[in-house]
Amino acid sequence: MVEAAAPSAKKTVKAATTAFEAAVPKIDLANLEVPAAVREIAEKSVQNAREAYEKLKTSAEETTDMLEDTYSTASKGVAEYNAVALESLRANMNATFDYFGALLGTKSVSEAVELSTGHLRKQFDVLSAQAKELSVIAQKVATETAEPIKASVEKNIKKVS
C-alpha cells in the first residue's frame, strides 16, 4: 500500500512542477535592460561602499599602528622601571646585610644605637632618592605611553574639523 502511494506522489509533484513552470513567465536575463537611473544609483552605492571601506581600513590600520606604538613604549618603560626597582631592592638588601654584620660586631649598646641611627638616616635618604627616581620613571612612562594616543586623537580631530 505504501509502495503504490509513492509513484502517485512523484507524479503529483511532477505535475505541480510542470504547472508552476508554465504559469511563471520566462524572463530572458541576457537581454534584460536596466534603466540608466537604476544603474547610476547602483554604481554610486558601490562607489560609496568602496570609499567607506577604504576609510574604515585606513582607520583600522592607523589604530593598529597606534596600539603597537603604545604597547612598545609601555613595555620598554615597564622594563626600565622594573630594572631600577630591582636594583634598588638589591642595594637595600645589601645595605641591610652590611648593617646586620656591623651590628653583630658592636661591643656596646651605645655603639649599636649609634650604628642603628646612622643606618636609619642613610636608608631614609636612599629610600627617598629611590622613590623619587621611580616616580620620575613612572611619570615618563605614563607620558610616553599616552603620546601615541594623544597624537592619534589630535589627528582625528583635525580630520573632522
Residue frames as a rotation matrix with the C-alpha (Angstrom) as fourth column:
MET 1
0.570 0.822 0.000 0.00
0.822 -0.570 0.000 0.00
0.000 0.000 -1.000 0.00
VAL 2
0.469 -0.498 -0.730 2.89
0.076 -0.800 0.595 2.37
-0.880 -0.334 -0.337 0.77
GLU 3
-0.573 -0.739 0.355 4.64
0.381 0.144 0.913 1.32
-0.726 0.659 0.198 -2.43
ALA 4
-0.114 0.615 0.781 1.63
0.989 -0.001 0.145 2.23
0.089 0.789 -0.608 -4.52
ALA 5
0.795 0.444 -0.414 1.35
0.523 -0.846 0.097 5.66
-0.307 -0.294 -0.905 -2.94
ALA 6
-0.010 -0.905 -0.425 4.96
0.288 -0.410 0.865 6.56
-0.958 -0.114 0.265 -3.76
PRO 7
-0.675 -0.271 0.686 4.61
0.720 -0.042 0.692 6.59
-0.159 0.962 0.224 -7.58
SER 8
0.291 0.842 0.454 1.45
0.868 -0.432 0.244 8.68
0.401 0.324 -0.857 -7.43
ALA 9
0.677 -0.133 -0.724 3.16
0.414 -0.745 0.523 11.21
-0.609 -0.654 -0.449 -5.11
LYS 10
-0.446 -0.895 -0.001 6.01
0.420 -0.210 0.883 11.53
-0.790 0.394 0.470 -7.60
LYS 11
-0.421 0.384 0.822 3.52
0.876 -0.061 0.478 12.07
0.234 0.921 -0.311 -10.41
THR 12
0.663 0.723 -0.196 1.73
0.747 -0.618 0.245 14.74
0.056 -0.309 -0.949 -8.38
VAL 13
0.287 -0.660 -0.694 4.98
0.287 -0.632 0.720 16.60
-0.914 -0.406 0.009 -7.65
LYS 14
-0.694 -0.564 0.447 5.99
0.559 -0.032 0.828 16.41
-0.453 0.825 0.338 -11.31
ALA 15
-0.036 0.783 0.621 2.60
0.930 -0.201 0.307 17.68
0.365 0.589 -0.721 -12.42
ALA 16
0.767 0.304 -0.565 2.74
0.554 -0.758 0.345 20.56
-0.323 -0.578 -0.750 -9.92
THR 17
-0.146 -0.915 -0.375 6.24
0.312 -0.402 0.861 21.49
-0.939 0.008 0.344 -11.05
THR 18
-0.662 -0.044 0.748 5.19
0.749 0.013 0.663 21.49
-0.039 0.999 0.025 -14.72
ALA 19
0.393 0.892 0.223 2.13
0.866 -0.441 0.237 23.61
0.310 0.100 -0.945 -13.94
PHE 20
0.583 -0.246 -0.775 4.25
0.418 -0.727 0.545 26.10
-0.697 -0.641 -0.321 -11.94
GLU 21
-0.509 -0.861 0.018 6.84
0.401 -0.219 0.889 26.43
-0.762 0.460 0.457 -14.69
ALA 22
-0.419 0.437 0.796 4.09
0.870 -0.060 0.490 27.01
0.262 0.898 -0.354 -17.25
ALA 23
0.631 0.758 -0.165 2.46
0.768 -0.579 0.273 29.72
0.112 -0.299 -0.948 -15.09
VAL 24
0.342 -0.596 -0.726 5.68
0.300 -0.663 0.686 31.69
-0.890 -0.453 -0.048 -14.37
PRO 25
0.989 0.018 -0.149 6.67
-0.130 -0.399 -0.908 33.94
-0.076 0.917 -0.392 -17.26
LYS 26
0.407 -0.893 0.192 10.04
0.907 0.420 0.034 33.27
-0.111 0.160 0.981 -18.85
ILE 27
0.904 -0.217 -0.369 12.48
-0.179 -0.975 0.135 36.18
-0.389 -0.056 -0.919 -18.37
ASP 28
0.621 -0.739 0.262 15.46
0.661 0.314 -0.682 36.46
0.422 0.596 0.683 -20.66
LEU 29
0.737 -0.351 -0.577 18.10
0.362 -0.516 0.777 37.91
-0.570 -0.781 -0.254 -18.30
ALA 30
-0.271 -0.895 0.355 20.68
0.825 -0.026 0.565 38.24
-0.496 0.445 0.745 -21.06
ASN 31
-0.501 0.137 0.855 18.53
0.660 -0.578 0.480 40.75
0.560 0.804 0.199 -22.93
LEU 32
0.507 0.695 -0.510 17.05
0.858 -0.353 0.372 42.45
0.079 -0.627 -0.775 -19.86
GLU 33
-0.243 -0.564 0.789 17.81
0.463 -0.782 -0.416 46.16
0.852 0.265 0.451 -19.92
VAL 34
-0.028 0.135 -0.990 18.29
0.980 -0.194 -0.054 48.01
-0.199 -0.972 -0.127 -16.63
PRO 35
0.827 0.376 0.419 17.19
0.468 -0.872 -0.142 51.65
0.312 0.313 -0.897 -16.68
ALA 36
-0.009 -0.896 0.444 20.03
0.349 -0.419 -0.839 54.20
0.937 0.148 0.316 -16.57
ALA 37
0.214 0.143 0.966 18.80
-0.707 -0.660 0.254 55.73
0.674 -0.738 -0.041 -13.30
VAL 38
0.972 0.156 0.176 18.93
-0.234 0.716 0.658 52.33
-0.023 -0.681 0.732 -11.57
ARG 39
0.537 -0.843 -0.035 22.42
0.701 0.468 -0.538 51.67
0.470 0.264 0.842 -12.94
GLU 40
-0.044 -0.549 0.835 23.58
-0.068 -0.832 -0.550 55.10
0.997 -0.081 -0.001 -11.75
ILE 41
0.557 0.316 0.768 22.19
-0.765 -0.164 0.623 54.53
0.323 -0.934 0.151 -8.27
ALA 42
0.977 -0.209 -0.044 23.84
0.213 0.932 0.295 51.10
-0.020 -0.297 0.955 -8.11
GLU 43
0.264 -0.933 0.246 27.20
0.615 -0.033 -0.788 52.50
0.743 0.359 0.565 -9.29
LYS 44
0.036 -0.199 0.979 27.04
-0.494 -0.855 -0.156 55.32
0.869 -0.479 -0.129 -6.71
SER 45
0.840 0.326 0.433 26.18
-0.535 0.373 0.758 52.82
0.086 -0.869 0.488 -3.99
VAL 46
0.776 -0.620 -0.119 29.13
0.601 0.783 -0.161 50.64
0.193 0.053 0.980 -4.94
GLN 47
0.006 -0.793 0.609 31.45
0.304 -0.579 -0.757 53.68
0.953 0.189 0.237 -5.04
ASN 48
0.297 0.183 0.937 30.20
-0.730 -0.589 0.346 54.87
0.616 -0.787 -0.042 -1.63
ALA 49
0.993 0.065 0.095 30.72
-0.110 0.786 0.608 51.39
-0.035 -0.614 0.788 -0.20
ARG 50
0.451 -0.892 0.030 34.28
0.714 0.341 -0.612 51.31
0.535 0.297 0.791 -1.56
GLU 51
-0.076 -0.458 0.886 35.05
-0.159 -0.871 -0.464 54.73
0.984 -0.176 -0.006 -0.09
ALA 52
0.621 0.369 0.691 33.59
-0.725 -0.063 0.685 53.74
0.297 -0.927 0.229 3.27
TYR 53
0.937 -0.322 -0.137 35.63
0.344 0.921 0.182 50.51
0.067 -0.218 0.974 3.23
GLU 54
0.149 -0.936 0.319 38.84
0.551 -0.190 -0.813 52.41
0.821 0.297 0.487 2.42
LYS 55
0.063 -0.066 0.996 38.20
-0.586 -0.810 -0.016 54.88
0.808 -0.582 -0.089 5.25
LEU 56
0.871 0.320 0.373 37.48
-0.489 0.495 0.718 52.03
0.045 -0.808 0.588 7.65
LYS 57
0.751 -0.646 -0.136 40.57
0.587 0.747 -0.313 50.13
0.304 0.155 0.940 6.51
THR 58
-0.042 -0.777 0.628 42.79
0.179 -0.624 -0.761 53.20
0.983 0.081 0.166 6.89
SER 59
0.293 0.238 0.926 41.36
-0.786 -0.492 0.375 53.94
0.545 -0.838 0.043 10.31
ALA 60
0.995 0.081 0.058 41.87
-0.099 0.841 0.532 50.33
-0.005 -0.535 0.845 11.44
GLU 61
0.433 -0.901 -0.003 45.49
0.679 0.328 -0.657 50.37
0.593 0.282 0.754 10.21
GLU 62
-0.108 -0.446 0.889 46.17
-0.244 -0.855 -0.458 53.67
0.964 -0.267 -0.016 11.99
THR 63
0.614 0.410 0.674 44.60
-0.744 0.017 0.668 52.35
0.262 -0.912 0.316 15.19
THR 64
0.928 -0.324 -0.184 46.67
0.345 0.934 0.092 49.17
0.142 -0.149 0.979 14.97
ASP 65
0.075 -0.943 0.325 49.86
0.481 -0.251 -0.840 51.19
0.874 0.219 0.435 14.48
MET 66
0.048 0.010 0.999 48.95
-0.623 -0.781 0.038 53.43
0.781 -0.624 -0.031 17.41
LEU 67
0.886 0.334 0.321 48.28
-0.458 0.527 0.716 50.44
0.070 -0.782 0.620 19.66
GLU 68
0.671 -0.718 -0.185 51.57
0.627 0.683 -0.375 48.81
0.395 0.135 0.908 18.64
ASP 69
-0.137 -0.726 0.674 53.46
0.094 -0.687 -0.720 52.04
0.986 -0.036 0.162 19.42
THR 70
0.335 0.363 0.869 51.67
-0.788 -0.398 0.470 52.38
0.517 -0.842 0.152 22.75
TYR 71
0.998 0.055 -0.027 52.38
-0.035 0.873 0.487 48.78
0.051 -0.485 0.873 23.72
SER 72
0.380 -0.925 0.002 56.02
0.647 0.264 -0.715 49.01
0.661 0.273 0.699 22.66
THR 73
-0.168 -0.416 0.894 56.56
-0.268 -0.854 -0.447 52.23
0.949 -0.314 0.032 24.60
ALA 74
0.575 0.472 0.668 54.79
-0.758 0.002 0.652 50.90
0.306 -0.882 0.359 27.67
SER 75
0.950 -0.216 -0.223 56.70
0.261 0.946 0.194 47.63
0.169 -0.243 0.955 27.69
LYS 76
0.044 -0.976 0.214 60.06
0.502 -0.164 -0.849 49.42
0.864 0.145 0.483 27.38
GLY 77
-0.092 -0.012 0.996 59.09
-0.578 -0.814 -0.063 51.79
0.811 -0.581 0.068 30.19
VAL 78
0.841 0.444 0.309 57.91
-0.514 0.480 0.711 48.99
0.167 -0.757 0.632 32.44
ALA 79
0.673 -0.673 -0.307 61.14
0.581 0.738 -0.344 47.10
0.458 0.053 0.887 31.79
GLU 80
-0.240 -0.763 0.600 63.17
0.120 -0.636 -0.762 50.19
0.963 -0.111 0.244 32.74
TYR 81
0.231 0.430 0.873 61.04
-0.802 -0.424 0.420 50.73
0.551 -0.797 0.247 35.86
ASN 82
0.981 0.168 -0.100 61.43
-0.098 0.865 0.492 47.09
0.169 -0.472 0.865 36.89
ALA 83
0.302 -0.944 -0.132 65.20
0.596 0.296 -0.747 47.22
0.744 0.147 0.652 36.37
VAL 84
-0.352 -0.404 0.844 65.53
-0.326 -0.793 -0.515 50.28
0.877 -0.456 0.147 38.60
ALA 85
0.525 0.616 0.587 63.20
-0.779 0.071 0.622 48.77
0.342 -0.784 0.518 41.21
LEU 86
0.906 -0.230 -0.355 65.20
0.280 0.955 0.098 45.52
0.316 -0.188 0.930 41.28
GLU 87
-0.087 -0.978 0.191 68.48
0.431 -0.210 -0.878 47.42
0.898 0.006 0.439 41.54
SER 88
-0.112 0.136 0.984 67.03
-0.700 -0.714 0.019 49.43
0.706 -0.686 0.175 44.43
LEU 89
0.870 0.476 0.126 65.91
-0.439 0.635 0.636 46.24
0.223 -0.608 0.762 46.13
ARG 90
0.565 -0.743 -0.358 69.37
0.579 0.667 -0.470 44.71
0.587 0.059 0.807 45.67
ALA 91
-0.327 -0.714 0.619 71.07
0.031 -0.663 -0.748 47.81
0.945 -0.225 0.239 47.08
ASN 92
0.192 0.491 0.850 68.68
-0.841 -0.365 0.401 47.91
0.507 -0.791 0.343 50.05
MET 93
0.967 0.146 -0.209 69.19
-0.045 0.906 0.421 44.23
0.251 -0.398 0.882 50.83
ASN 94
0.182 -0.974 -0.136 72.98
0.608 0.221 -0.763 44.61
0.773 0.056 0.632 50.64
ALA 95
-0.325 -0.256 0.910 72.79
-0.404 -0.832 -0.379 47.64
0.855 -0.491 0.167 52.96
THR 96
0.615 0.629 0.476 70.66
-0.717 0.193 0.670 45.64
0.329 -0.753 0.569 55.39
PHE 97
0.829 -0.377 -0.414 73.08
0.404 0.915 -0.024 42.70
0.387 -0.147 0.910 55.40
ASP 98
-0.186 -0.927 0.324 76.02
0.362 -0.372 -0.855 45.09
0.913 -0.041 0.405 55.89
TYR 99
-0.019 0.276 0.961 74.16
-0.721 -0.670 0.178 46.75
0.693 -0.689 0.212 58.75
PHE 100
0.910 0.401 0.108 73.44
-0.366 0.650 0.667 43.44
0.197 -0.646 0.738 60.50
GLY 101
0.482 -0.819 -0.311 77.06
0.627 0.570 -0.531 42.36
0.612 0.060 0.789 60.02
ALA 102
-0.405 -0.625 0.667 78.27
-0.004 -0.729 -0.685 45.61
0.914 -0.280 0.292 61.56
LEU 103
0.323 0.625 0.711 75.66
-0.759 -0.278 0.589 45.39
0.566 -0.729 0.385 64.32
LEU 104
0.932 -0.007 -0.363 76.92
0.159 0.907 0.391 41.95
0.326 -0.422 0.846 65.31
GLY 105
0.063 -0.995 -0.076 80.43
0.726 0.098 -0.680 43.41
0.684 -0.012 0.729 65.61
THR 106
0.214 0.033 0.976 79.47
-0.381 -0.918 0.114 46.18
0.900 -0.396 -0.184 68.05
LYS 107
-0.545 -0.562 -0.622 80.91
0.379 0.497 -0.781 45.99
0.748 -0.661 -0.058 71.54
SER 108
-0.894 0.271 -0.356 78.44
0.256 -0.341 -0.904 48.17
-0.367 -0.900 0.235 73.43
VAL 109
0.024 0.992 0.128 74.82
0.902 0.033 -0.431 49.21
-0.432 0.126 -0.893 73.40
SER 110
0.357 0.079 -0.931 75.73
-0.034 -0.995 -0.097 52.85
-0.933 0.066 -0.352 72.70
GLU 111
-0.704 -0.644 -0.298 77.79
-0.374 -0.021 0.927 51.76
-0.604 0.764 -0.226 69.68
ALA 112
-0.700 0.526 0.483 74.80
0.682 0.692 0.235 49.66
-0.211 0.494 -0.844 68.45
VAL 113
0.347 0.845 -0.407 72.43
0.655 -0.529 -0.539 52.62
-0.671 -0.080 -0.737 68.91
GLU 114
0.010 -0.437 -0.899 74.80
-0.379 -0.834 0.401 54.94
-0.925 0.337 -0.174 67.08
LEU 115
-0.923 -0.359 0.143 75.20
-0.046 0.470 0.881 52.42
-0.383 0.806 -0.450 64.24
SER 116
-0.345 0.882 0.320 71.42
0.889 0.417 -0.191 51.93
-0.302 0.218 -0.928 64.02
THR 117
0.399 0.483 -0.779 70.74
0.283 -0.874 -0.396 55.67
-0.872 -0.063 -0.486 63.96
GLY 118
-0.374 -0.636 -0.675 73.29
-0.518 -0.460 0.721 56.22
-0.769 0.619 -0.158 61.21
HIS 119
-0.917 0.060 0.395 71.92
0.308 0.735 0.604 53.31
-0.253 0.676 -0.692 59.20
LEU 120
0.001 1.000 0.013 68.34
0.862 0.005 -0.506 54.54
-0.507 0.011 -0.862 59.52
ARG 121
0.267 0.030 -0.963 69.31
-0.157 -0.985 -0.074 58.08
-0.951 0.171 -0.258 58.42
LYS 122
-0.703 -0.630 -0.331 71.25
-0.454 0.039 0.890 56.74
-0.548 0.776 -0.313 55.47
GLN 123
-0.781 0.448 0.436 68.46
0.586 0.767 0.261 54.33
-0.218 0.459 -0.861 54.45
PHE 124
0.229 0.875 -0.427 65.84
0.552 -0.478 -0.684 57.07
-0.802 -0.079 -0.592 54.73
ASP 125
0.019 -0.318 -0.948 67.86
-0.549 -0.796 0.256 59.24
-0.836 0.515 -0.189 52.32
VAL 126
-0.918 -0.396 0.019 68.48
-0.224 0.558 0.799 56.29
-0.328 0.729 -0.601 49.99
LEU 127
-0.475 0.817 0.327 64.81
0.781 0.563 -0.270 55.24
-0.404 0.127 -0.906 50.01
SER 128
0.323 0.567 -0.757 63.71
0.145 -0.821 -0.553 58.83
-0.935 0.069 -0.347 49.35
ALA 129
-0.350 -0.540 -0.765 66.08
-0.702 -0.390 0.596 59.07
-0.620 0.746 -0.243 46.37
GLN 130
-0.958 0.014 0.288 64.93
0.162 0.852 0.498 55.69
-0.238 0.523 -0.818 45.07
ALA 131
-0.091 0.996 0.010 61.26
0.742 0.074 -0.667 56.65
-0.665 -0.053 -0.745 45.41
LYS 132
0.239 0.112 -0.965 61.94
-0.318 -0.929 -0.187 59.92
-0.918 0.351 -0.186 43.57
GLU 133
-0.723 -0.588 -0.361 63.77
-0.551 0.177 0.816 58.07
-0.416 0.789 -0.452 40.78
LEU 134
-0.788 0.488 0.375 60.95
0.555 0.827 0.089 55.53
-0.267 0.278 -0.923 40.41
SER 135
0.168 0.870 -0.464 58.38
0.463 -0.485 -0.742 58.33
-0.870 -0.091 -0.484 40.42
VAL 136
-0.103 -0.300 -0.948 60.23
-0.640 -0.710 0.294 60.14
-0.762 0.637 -0.119 37.62
ILE 137
-0.964 -0.264 -0.018 60.40
-0.193 0.657 0.729 56.94
-0.180 0.707 -0.684 35.58
ALA 138
-0.453 0.869 0.200 56.70
0.740 0.492 -0.458 56.21
-0.497 -0.059 -0.866 36.17
GLN 139
0.287 0.537 -0.793 55.75
0.003 -0.829 -0.560 59.73
-0.958 0.158 -0.240 35.04
LYS 140
-0.470 -0.553 -0.688 58.00
-0.712 -0.223 0.666 59.39
-0.522 0.802 -0.289 31.97
VAL 141
-0.946 0.145 0.290 56.44
0.250 0.896 0.368 56.02
-0.207 0.421 -0.883 31.09
ALA 142
-0.069 0.993 -0.101 52.92
0.676 -0.028 -0.737 57.39
-0.734 -0.119 -0.669 31.51
THR 143
0.210 0.094 -0.973 53.68
-0.383 -0.908 -0.171 60.43
-0.899 0.409 -0.155 29.36
GLU 144
-0.674 -0.566 -0.475 55.44
-0.657 0.165 0.735 58.45
-0.337 0.808 -0.483 26.64
THR 145
-0.815 0.439 0.379 52.73
0.470 0.882 -0.009 55.79
-0.338 0.170 -0.926 26.62
ALA 146
0.157 0.939 -0.306 49.97
0.517 -0.343 -0.784 58.37
-0.841 -0.035 -0.539 26.29
GLU 147
-0.390 -0.403 -0.828 51.77
-0.350 -0.767 0.538 60.24
-0.852 0.499 0.158 23.49
PRO 148
-0.995 0.039 0.091 50.71
0.099 0.391 0.915 57.93
0.000 0.919 -0.393 20.59
ILE 149
-0.248 0.965 -0.082 47.11
0.960 0.233 -0.156 58.01
-0.131 -0.117 -0.984 21.83
LYS 150
0.109 0.226 -0.968 47.22
0.298 -0.936 -0.184 61.80
-0.948 -0.269 -0.170 22.18
ALA 151
-0.730 -0.458 -0.507 48.69
-0.336 -0.406 0.850 62.18
-0.595 0.791 0.143 18.69
SER 152
-0.850 0.458 0.258 46.03
0.514 0.619 0.594 59.88
0.112 0.638 -0.762 17.22
VAL 153
0.065 0.905 -0.421 43.21
0.893 -0.241 -0.381 61.81
-0.446 -0.351 -0.823 18.88
GLU 154
-0.091 -0.170 -0.981 44.63
-0.072 -0.982 0.177 65.14
-0.993 0.087 0.077 17.69
LYS 155
-0.951 -0.300 -0.078 44.98
-0.117 0.113 0.987 63.77
-0.287 0.947 -0.142 14.15
ASN 156
-0.540 0.821 0.185 41.36
0.835 0.494 0.243 62.56
0.108 0.286 -0.952 14.14
ILE 157
0.175 0.587 -0.791 40.14
0.613 -0.693 -0.379 65.90
-0.770 -0.419 -0.481 15.48
LYS 158
-0.473 -0.433 -0.767 41.99
-0.309 -0.734 0.605 67.70
-0.825 0.523 0.214 12.67
LYS 159
-0.954 0.164 0.251 40.40
0.300 0.513 0.804 65.36
0.003 0.843 -0.538 10.11
VAL 160
-0.149 0.981 -0.126 36.94
0.976 0.126 -0.179 66.14
-0.160 -0.149 -0.976 11.42
SER 161
0.250 0.271 -0.930 37.44
0.363 -0.916 -0.169 69.92
-0.898 -0.295 -0.327 11.52
